[in-house]
Amino acid sequence: MDDLPDGGQHPNRTLAMGPDGMLYISAGSTCNACAETNPESATMLRASPDGASRTIFASGLRNTIGFDWQPSTGRLFGADHGIDWLGDEEQLEEFNLIEQGKQYGWPYVYDFSKFNPQDNPPEGISLEQWAAQSQEPMVGYTAHGAPMQMTFYEGSAFPEEFRGDAFIAMRGSWNRRPPSGYEISRVDF
């Protein structure tokens, strides 16, 4: 594939093979909060391994760099970066159950159905309607922690109660006082 959306603010593209044998590609947003011109921006894409077919698996994901499949269920989860410039305590970083065909709010709705005061949805749809069609996160994490990578633990080095839990590496904030992140976060399943 040589025609993925331009990166803009989030040029990274995380790739992983899913349990269904398909290639999953995180395509981050080109901006902090905007109406994207390319429908594949701010999405999770799914493609055949040879790249011959590609679809939008889920949308409204600002920048889900870290994602993985929960070992016992095969369900896809991801850690998404929140919008900047809403304040030190806004927006929480999101841990989402990412499901096919679902929309996750960005750029108009964030956190647990909060409205982004900086942008309005397309003509003909209200913020309330956008929120109603958006999936809320499973868990929120301190604003601006910047989740970078995520994996489900399946090893034997940690105590048994950690097996099957998600671990998320937080890069840390660049625009929050006091700073947040700079740690590994565990989601207890």
Backbone as numpy.savetxt, mean C-alpha at the origin, in Angstrom:
# Nx Ny Nz CAx CAy CAz Cx Cy Cz
8.28 -6.39 -19.80 7.44 -5.21 -19.80 8.33 -3.97 -19.80
8.09 -3.11 -20.75 8.85 -1.87 -20.80 7.93 -0.65 -20.82
6.68 -0.85 -20.42 5.72 0.25 -20.47 4.98 0.45 -19.14
5.64 0.15 -18.03 5.03 0.43 -16.73 4.89 1.94 -16.57
3.96 2.41 -15.73 3.77 3.85 -15.57 5.04 4.53 -15.09
5.19 5.80 -15.49 6.33 6.59 -15.02 6.29 6.66 -13.50
7.46 6.74 -12.89 7.54 6.69 -11.44 7.16 7.96 -10.72
7.56 9.11 -11.24 7.29 10.35 -10.53 7.86 10.32 -9.14
7.05 10.62 -8.14 7.49 10.68 -6.75 7.86 9.30 -6.21
7.28 8.24 -6.75 7.53 6.87 -6.27 7.97 5.98 -7.44
9.25 6.05 -7.81 9.72 5.31 -8.98 9.98 3.82 -8.75
9.95 3.37 -7.48 10.21 1.96 -7.19 9.11 1.08 -7.77
9.47 -0.14 -8.10 8.51 -1.15 -8.56 8.89 -2.46 -7.89
8.12 -2.84 -6.86 8.37 -4.10 -6.17 7.69 -5.21 -6.96
8.41 -6.32 -7.14 7.91 -7.47 -7.90 7.90 -8.70 -7.01
6.87 -9.53 -7.17 6.84 -10.81 -6.46 5.92 -11.76 -7.21
6.28 -13.04 -7.18 5.43 -14.07 -7.77 4.42 -14.51 -6.72
3.15 -14.48 -7.09 2.09 -14.87 -6.18 1.88 -16.37 -6.15
1.14 -16.87 -5.18 0.85 -18.30 -5.10 0.03 -18.80 -6.29
-0.57 -17.88 -7.04 -1.32 -18.24 -8.24 -0.45 -18.32 -9.49
0.88 -18.14 -9.32 1.81 -18.21 -10.44 1.87 -16.94 -11.26
1.22 -15.88 -10.79 1.21 -14.60 -11.51 2.20 -13.64 -10.87
2.68 -12.69 -11.68 3.62 -11.67 -11.22 2.84 -10.48 -10.69
3.15 -10.04 -9.47 2.50 -8.88 -8.86 3.50 -7.73 -8.85
3.04 -6.55 -9.22 3.89 -5.37 -9.36 3.25 -4.20 -8.63
3.97 -3.64 -7.68 3.49 -2.44 -7.00 3.91 -1.23 -7.82
2.93 -0.45 -8.28 3.21 0.77 -9.04 2.75 1.96 -8.20
3.69 2.63 -7.55 3.37 3.74 -6.67 2.84 4.95 -7.41
2.32 5.91 -6.65 1.77 7.13 -7.23 2.90 8.02 -7.75
2.55 8.91 -8.66 3.53 9.85 -9.20 3.64 11.10 -8.33
2.77 11.22 -7.33 2.68 12.46 -6.56 2.27 12.16 -5.13
2.16 13.21 -4.33 1.70 13.07 -2.96 0.21 12.74 -2.93
-0.59 13.55 -3.62 -2.03 13.34 -3.71 -2.51 14.09 -4.96
-2.93 13.35 -5.98 -3.35 13.97 -7.23 -4.24 13.00 -8.00
-4.91 13.51 -9.01 -5.64 12.66 -9.94 -4.63 12.15 -10.96
-4.31 10.88 -10.90 -3.31 10.29 -11.80 -3.82 10.31 -13.24
-2.90 10.53 -14.17 -3.27 10.48 -15.59 -3.15 9.07 -16.15
-2.37 8.21 -15.48 -2.23 6.82 -15.90 -3.00 5.95 -14.91
-4.00 5.19 -15.35 -4.79 4.39 -14.42 -3.99 3.31 -13.69
-2.79 2.98 -14.19 -1.96 1.97 -13.51 -1.12 2.54 -12.37
-1.07 3.87 -12.23 -0.33 4.47 -11.11 -1.13 4.29 -9.83
-0.41 4.14 -8.72 -1.02 3.95 -7.39 -1.88 2.69 -7.35
-1.32 1.60 -7.86 -2.04 0.33 -7.93 -1.14 -0.85 -7.57
-1.78 -1.99 -7.47 -1.09 -3.28 -7.49 -1.49 -3.90 -8.82
-0.51 -4.18 -9.65 -0.76 -4.80 -10.95 -0.54 -6.30 -10.85
-1.19 -7.06 -11.72 -0.96 -8.51 -11.82 -0.76 -8.84 -13.29
0.29 -9.61 -13.56 0.64 -9.93 -14.94 1.02 -11.39 -15.08
0.88 -11.89 -16.28 1.37 -13.24 -16.56 2.89 -13.20 -16.51
3.54 -14.30 -16.15 5.00 -14.29 -16.01 5.74 -13.86 -17.27
5.16 -14.09 -18.44 5.82 -13.65 -19.67 5.51 -12.20 -20.02
4.68 -11.53 -19.20 4.35 -10.13 -19.42 3.33 -9.89 -20.52
2.79 -10.96 -21.08 1.86 -10.80 -22.21 0.52 -10.18 -21.78
0.11 -10.43 -20.55 -1.15 -9.84 -20.08 -0.90 -9.14 -18.75
-1.62 -8.05 -18.54 -1.46 -7.28 -17.31 -2.78 -6.60 -16.98
-3.16 -6.65 -15.69 -4.39 -6.02 -15.25 -4.12 -5.27 -13.94
-5.03 -4.36 -13.61 -4.99 -3.69 -12.31 -5.66 -4.63 -11.32
-4.90 -5.10 -10.34 -5.42 -6.00 -9.33 -6.20 -5.21 -8.26
-5.61 -4.09 -7.80 -6.24 -3.22 -6.80 -5.73 -1.80 -7.02
-6.55 -0.80 -6.63 -6.18 0.59 -6.88 -6.30 1.42 -5.59
-5.91 2.69 -5.68 -5.99 3.57 -4.52 -4.92 3.29 -3.49
-3.79 2.73 -3.92 -2.67 2.40 -3.04 -1.53 3.36 -3.36
-1.28 4.33 -2.50 -0.30 5.38 -2.80 1.08 4.81 -3.11
1.58 3.93 -2.26 2.92 3.39 -2.47 3.11 2.15 -1.59
2.64 1.02 -2.05 2.75 -0.23 -1.31 4.02 -0.95 -1.74
5.14 -0.52 -1.18 6.43 -1.13 -1.53 6.51 -2.55 -1.00
6.12 -2.75 0.27 6.20 -4.06 0.89 4.88 -4.79 0.85
4.88 -6.00 0.31 3.68 -6.83 0.29 4.07 -8.30 0.29
3.15 -9.14 0.76 3.43 -10.58 0.84 2.11 -11.32 1.05
2.15 -12.62 0.86 0.98 -13.48 1.02 1.05 -14.19 2.35
-0.04 -14.14 3.12 -0.09 -14.78 4.42 -0.01 -16.29 4.19
0.96 -16.97 4.80 1.22 -18.37 4.47 0.04 -19.32 4.63
-0.75 -19.18 5.68 -1.81 -20.16 5.91 -3.06 -19.90 5.07
-3.24 -18.66 4.59 -4.45 -18.34 3.83 -4.19 -18.02 2.36
-2.96 -17.62 2.04 -2.64 -17.20 0.68 -3.19 -15.82 0.34
-3.69 -15.08 1.34 -4.23 -13.75 1.10 -3.11 -12.72 1.05
-3.27 -11.73 0.16 -2.25 -10.71 -0.06 -2.44 -9.54 0.90
-1.36 -9.17 1.59 -1.34 -8.02 2.48 -0.22 -7.09 2.05
-0.38 -5.80 2.33 0.66 -4.84 1.99 0.66 -3.65 2.92
1.83 -3.02 3.06 2.01 -1.83 3.89 2.13 -0.63 2.96
1.21 0.32 3.10 1.09 1.45 2.19 1.52 2.75 2.86
2.26 3.57 2.12 2.68 4.89 2.60 1.51 5.85 2.58
1.39 6.64 3.64 0.33 7.65 3.71 0.71 8.94 3.01
-0.28 9.81 2.89 -0.11 11.13 2.28 0.75 12.00 3.19
1.59 12.85 2.61 2.39 13.81 3.36 1.65 15.14 3.45
2.17 16.01 4.31 1.74 17.40 4.45 0.35 17.57 5.04
-0.17 16.57 5.74 -1.44 16.72 6.46 -1.20 16.99 7.95
0.05 16.99 8.37 0.41 17.21 9.77 1.22 16.06 10.32
1.80 16.26 11.48 2.66 15.25 12.08 1.92 13.96 12.42
0.65 14.04 12.76 -0.10 12.86 13.18 -1.00 12.30 12.07
-0.97 12.87 10.89 -1.79 12.43 9.76 -0.87 12.14 8.59
-1.06 11.26 7.83 -1.91 10.12 7.74 -1.20 8.92 8.31
-1.97 8.06 8.99 -1.40 6.79 9.45 -0.89 6.00 8.25
0.18 5.26 8.48 0.60 4.28 7.48 -0.40 3.14 7.56
-0.69 2.51 6.43 -1.76 1.52 6.39 -1.23 0.11 6.14
-1.81 -0.84 6.84 -1.58 -2.26 6.59 -2.90 -2.78 6.02
-2.88 -3.16 4.74 -4.10 -3.52 4.03 -4.15 -4.99 3.63
-5.34 -5.55 3.70 -5.65 -6.80 3.02 -5.97 -6.37 1.60
-5.14 -6.75 0.64 -5.30 -6.30 -0.74 -6.04 -7.36 -1.54
-7.25 -7.00 -1.98 -8.10 -7.94 -2.69 -8.37 -7.46 -4.11
-8.53 -8.40 -5.00 -8.75 -8.10 -6.41 -9.99 -7.24 -6.60
-9.83 -6.18 -7.40 -10.93 -5.31 -7.75 -11.28 -4.27 -6.71
-10.60 -4.27 -5.57 -10.91 -3.32 -4.49 -10.13 -2.02 -4.68
-10.67 -0.95 -4.09 -10.10 0.39 -4.12 -9.81 0.79 -2.68
-8.64 1.40 -2.45 -8.17 1.65 -1.08 -8.11 3.12 -0.68
-8.80 4.00 -1.40 -9.02 5.36 -0.94 -8.16 6.46 -1.51
-6.88 6.20 -1.70 -5.98 7.26 -2.16 -6.47 7.81 -3.49
-6.42 9.10 -3.74 -5.87 10.17 -2.91 -6.90 10.94 -2.10
-8.16 10.57 -2.18 -9.23 11.39 -1.61 -9.64 10.98 -0.20
-9.42 9.72 0.15 -9.80 9.20 1.46 -8.61 8.45 2.03
-8.36 8.64 3.31 -7.21 7.98 3.94 -7.60 7.47 5.33
-6.68 6.71 5.92 -6.91 6.14 7.25 -8.25 5.41 7.29
-8.99 5.69 8.33 -10.28 5.05 8.53 -11.37 6.03 8.11
-11.53 6.17 6.79 -12.55 7.02 6.13 -12.42 8.50 6.44
-11.19 8.98 6.57 -10.97 10.42 6.70 -10.84 11.03 5.30
-11.34 12.26 5.14 -11.31 12.93 3.84 -10.05 13.78 3.72
-9.38 13.68 2.58 -8.21 14.51 2.30 -8.70 15.92 1.98
-8.37 16.91 2.82 -8.88 18.27 2.59 -8.23 18.97 1.40
-7.18 18.38 0.83 -6.44 19.03 -0.25 -6.98 18.70 -1.65
-7.80 17.67 -1.78 -8.24 17.23 -3.11 -9.70 16.82 -3.08
-10.34 16.92 -4.23 -11.72 16.47 -4.40 -11.77 15.36 -5.44
-12.67 14.40 -5.26 -12.79 13.32 -6.24 -13.31 13.83 -7.58
-13.30 12.99 -8.59 -13.76 13.40 -9.92 -15.21 13.90 -9.87
-15.54 14.76 -10.84 -16.90 15.31 -10.96 -17.92 14.19 -10.90
-18.97 14.42 -10.11 -20.07 13.46 -10.04 -19.98 12.46 -8.91
-18.90 12.51 -8.12 -18.78 11.62 -6.97 -18.35 12.44 -5.75
-19.00 12.23 -4.64 -18.68 12.96 -3.42 -17.61 12.23 -2.62
-17.02 12.92 -1.66 -16.05 12.28 -0.77 -16.72 11.13 -0.01
-17.97 11.31 0.39 -18.69 10.26 1.10 -18.86 9.02 0.23
-19.15 9.23 -1.05 -19.29 8.10 -1.98 -17.95 7.42 -2.22
-16.90 8.22 -2.35 -15.56 7.65 -2.55 -15.18 6.81 -1.33
-15.48 7.33 -0.14 -15.17 6.59 1.09 -15.97 5.29 1.16
-17.23 5.33 0.75 -18.08 4.13 0.80 -17.57 3.03 -0.11
-16.91 3.38 -1.20 -16.39 2.36 -2.13 -14.93 2.00 -1.85
-14.36 2.59 -0.80 -12.96 2.34 -0.45 -12.85 1.37 0.71
-11.83 0.54 0.68 -11.55 -0.39 1.76 -10.74 0.31 2.85
-11.12 0.12 4.08 -10.34 0.67 5.18 -9.17 -0.27 5.49
-8.10 0.28 6.06 -6.96 -0.58 6.41 -7.32 -1.58 7.51
-6.57 -2.66 7.57 -6.73 -3.63 8.65 -6.16 -3.05 9.95
-5.03 -2.35 9.82 -4.33 -1.76 10.96 -3.69 -0.46 10.50
-3.63 0.53 11.39 -2.89 1.75 11.12 -1.62 1.79 11.96
-0.60 2.47 11.45 0.68 2.61 12.13 1.02 4.10 12.21
1.81 4.49 13.16 2.19 5.89 13.37 2.47 6.60 12.04
1.92 7.79 11.89 2.07 8.58 10.67 3.54 8.77 10.31
3.81 8.66 9.02 5.11 8.94 8.41 6.21 7.96 8.83
5.84 6.77 9.28 6.83 5.74 9.61 7.53 5.19 8.38
6.91 5.30 7.22 7.46 4.90 5.92 7.77 3.40 5.83
6.74 2.56 5.69 6.97 1.12 5.53 7.68 0.82 4.21
8.76 0.07 4.29 9.55 -0.21 3.09 9.44 -1.66 2.61
9.57 -2.59 3.50 9.48 -4.00 3.12 8.64 -4.73 4.14
8.10 -5.85 3.71 7.21 -6.62 4.56 7.33 -8.09 4.19
7.29 -8.93 5.21 7.31 -10.36 4.95 6.58 -11.08 6.08
6.05 -12.22 5.74 5.46 -13.09 6.76 6.55 -14.05 7.24
6.65 -14.17 8.54 7.69 -14.99 9.14 7.29 -16.46 9.11
8.20 -17.29 8.57 7.97 -18.73 8.50 9.15 -19.54 9.02
10.10 -18.88 9.66 11.32 -19.54 10.09 11.21 -20.21 11.45
12.38 -20.50 12.02 12.42 -21.16 13.33 13.34 -20.44 14.32
13.92 -19.30 13.94 14.84 -18.57 14.81 14.11 -17.85 15.94
12.87 -17.39 15.71 12.09 -16.67 16.71 11.18 -17.65 17.44
10.61 -17.23 18.55 9.66 -18.10 19.25 8.48 -18.49 18.34
7.89 -19.63 18.61 6.82 -20.19 17.77 5.65 -19.23 17.59
5.34 -18.41 18.58 4.19 -17.50 18.47 4.38 -16.41 17.41
5.61 -16.26 16.88 5.85 -15.28 15.81 5.54 -15.87 14.43
5.46 -17.19 14.32 5.26 -17.84 13.02 3.93 -17.40 12.41
3.99 -16.98 11.14 2.80 -16.51 10.42 2.49 -15.04 10.62
3.26 -14.35 11.47 3.04 -12.92 11.67 3.77 -12.12 10.59
3.31 -10.89 10.36 3.95 -10.01 9.39 4.96 -9.12 10.09
6.10 -8.93 9.45 7.14 -8.01 9.93 7.33 -6.95 8.85
7.30 -5.69 9.29 7.41 -4.56 8.37 8.59 -3.70 8.77
9.49 -3.44 7.84 10.63 -2.56 8.08 10.20 -1.12 7.81
10.32 -0.26 8.84 9.95 1.15 8.73 11.21 1.99 8.53
11.28 2.66 7.40 12.45 3.48 7.07 12.56 4.68 7.99
11.44 5.25 8.36 11.45 6.44 9.20 11.06 7.68 8.43
10.56 8.64 9.17 9.98 9.84 8.58 11.05 10.85 8.17
10.69 11.63 7.19 11.53 12.75 6.78 10.81 14.07 7.03
9.51 14.03 7.32 8.75 15.28 7.46 7.84 15.25 8.69
8.31 14.68 9.78 7.50 14.61 11.00 8.37 14.97 12.19
7.80 15.75 13.10 8.47 16.09 14.35 7.54 15.75 15.49
7.90 14.85 16.41 9.14 14.09 16.40 9.11 13.01 15.33
10.30 12.55 14.90 10.36 11.51 13.89 9.67 10.23 14.35
9.25 9.41 13.39 8.67 8.10 13.69 9.29 7.08 12.76
9.05 5.80 13.06 9.61 4.74 12.25 10.95 4.28 12.77
11.88 3.99 11.87 13.23 3.54 12.22 13.20 2.27 13.05
12.33 1.34 12.67 12.16 0.13 13.48 11.51 -0.96 12.64
11.43 -2.13 13.23 10.67 -3.24 12.65 9.37 -3.35 13.42
8.27 -3.42 12.70 6.96 -3.54 13.32 6.42 -4.95 13.07
5.76 -5.50 14.05 5.18 -6.84 13.92 3.66 -6.73 13.94
3.01 -7.38 12.98 1.56 -7.49 12.96 1.22 -8.90 13.42
0.61 -9.03 14.58 0.30 -10.32 15.19 -0.93 -10.92 14.53
-0.76 -12.01 13.82 -1.87 -12.70 13.18 -2.46 -13.77 14.07
